[in-house]
C-alpha cells in the first residue's frame, strides 16, 4: 500500500482528516466526553470510569494531546488533563465550515 500524498491537499483538508482520525475511536470520544463533563480529570480516574487498561488510556491521551485537543499538567505523581478550549474553537470552525459547505450544496439542489 502506498503512502498518503498529503501535499496534494490543502492544510485545512489535512487538518480535518487528522481530527476525524482522532474521533474515529470510541475510547477517544468517551475520553473527550468525560473531560467535557468533569472539566478536568486525573489519568487514574479515566481508568476507573472507562474500564480500560492504564496503558490503553495513556495511548489515547497521548494521541489527543499531540493534536492539541487536550492539555495536561503534572500534579505530583499524577497528570491532570482538560480540554484545550482554544483548539476546540478551531475544531468547531473547521467542521462547521465543512458541514455548512456540504449542506448548502445539497440544499441548493446540486446533489444528484
C-alpha positions as CSV (number, residue, x, y, z in Angstrom):
1,X,0.0,0.0,0.0
2,X,1.4,3.4,-0.9
3,X,1.9,6.4,1.3
4,X,-0.7,9.2,1.6
5,X,0.2,12.2,-0.6
6,X,-0.9,14.8,1.9
7,X,0.9,17.5,-0.1
8,X,-1.9,17.2,-2.7
9,X,-4.4,18.6,-0.3
10,X,-4.9,21.9,1.5
11,X,-3.7,22.5,5.0
12,X,-7.4,22.6,6.1
13,X,-8.2,19.3,4.4
14,X,-5.2,17.6,6.1
15,X,-6.2,19.1,9.5
16,X,-9.8,17.9,9.1
17,X,-8.6,14.4,8.2
18,X,-6.2,14.3,11.3
19,X,-9.0,15.4,13.6
20,X,-11.5,13.0,12.0
21,X,-9.0,10.2,12.6
22,X,-8.8,11.2,16.3
23,X,-12.6,11.0,16.5
24,X,-12.6,7.6,14.9
25,X,-12.1,5.6,18.1
26,X,-14.9,5.3,20.6
27,X,-12.5,5.4,23.6
28,X,-11.2,8.8,22.5
29,X,-14.8,10.0,22.1
30,X,-15.5,8.7,25.6
31,X,-12.4,10.5,27.0
32,X,-13.4,13.8,25.4
33,X,-16.9,13.5,26.7
34,X,-15.7,12.7,30.2
35,X,-13.3,15.7,30.1
36,X,-16.1,18.0,28.9
37,X,-18.4,16.8,31.7
38,X,-15.9,17.0,34.5
39,X,-13.9,20.0,33.2
40,X,-10.7,18.0,34.1
41,X,-9.5,14.7,35.4
42,X,-6.6,12.7,36.5
43,X,-5.5,9.8,34.4
44,X,-6.4,7.2,37.0
45,X,-10.0,8.4,37.1
46,X,-10.3,7.6,33.4
47,X,-9.2,4.1,34.0
48,X,-11.9,3.6,36.6
49,X,-14.5,5.5,34.5
50,X,-13.9,3.7,31.2
51,X,-12.8,0.3,32.4
52,X,-9.8,0.3,30.0
53,X,-6.2,-0.6,30.9
54,X,-3.9,2.3,32.1
55,X,-1.6,1.7,29.0
56,X,-4.6,2.0,26.6
57,X,-5.9,5.2,28.3
58,X,-2.4,6.7,28.2
59,X,-2.0,5.9,24.4
60,X,-5.4,7.6,23.6
61,X,-4.5,10.6,25.8
62,X,-1.2,10.9,24.0
63,X,-2.9,11.0,20.6
64,X,-5.4,13.6,21.8
65,X,-2.6,15.7,23.3
66,X,-0.5,15.5,20.2
67,X,-3.3,17.0,18.2
68,X,-3.8,19.7,20.8
69,X,-7.3,18.6,21.7
70,X,-6.4,18.3,25.4
71,X,-3.8,19.7,27.7
72,X,-2.1,18.1,30.7
73,X,-0.4,19.3,33.8
74,X,1.7,17.3,36.2
75,X,0.5,17.4,39.8
76,X,2.8,15.3,42.0
77,X,2.8,11.8,40.5
78,X,-0.4,12.4,38.6
79,X,-1.2,14.1,35.3
80,X,-4.3,16.2,35.3
81,X,-6.0,16.6,31.8
82,X,-8.5,19.1,30.5
83,X,-9.9,20.2,27.1
84,X,-7.8,22.8,25.2
85,X,-10.5,25.4,24.7
86,X,-8.5,27.4,22.1
87,X,-8.1,24.3,19.9
88,X,-11.8,23.4,20.2
89,X,-12.7,26.8,18.8
90,X,-10.6,25.9,15.7
91,X,-12.1,22.4,15.5
92,X,-15.6,23.7,15.7
93,X,-14.9,26.3,12.9
94,X,-13.3,23.7,10.7
95,X,-16.1,21.1,11.0
96,X,-18.9,23.7,10.9
97,X,-17.4,25.1,7.7
98,X,-17.3,21.7,6.1
99,X,-20.8,20.8,7.2
100,X,-22.1,24.2,6.1
101,X,-20.5,23.8,2.7
102,X,-22.0,20.3,2.2
103,X,-25.4,21.4,3.5
104,X,-25.5,24.4,1.1
105,X,-24.6,22.3,-1.8
106,X,-27.3,19.8,-1.2
107,X,-30.0,22.3,-0.2
108,X,-29.4,24.3,-3.4
109,X,-30.5,21.2,-5.5
110,X,-26.9,20.5,-6.7
111,X,-26.9,16.9,-5.3
112,X,-27.6,14.0,-7.6
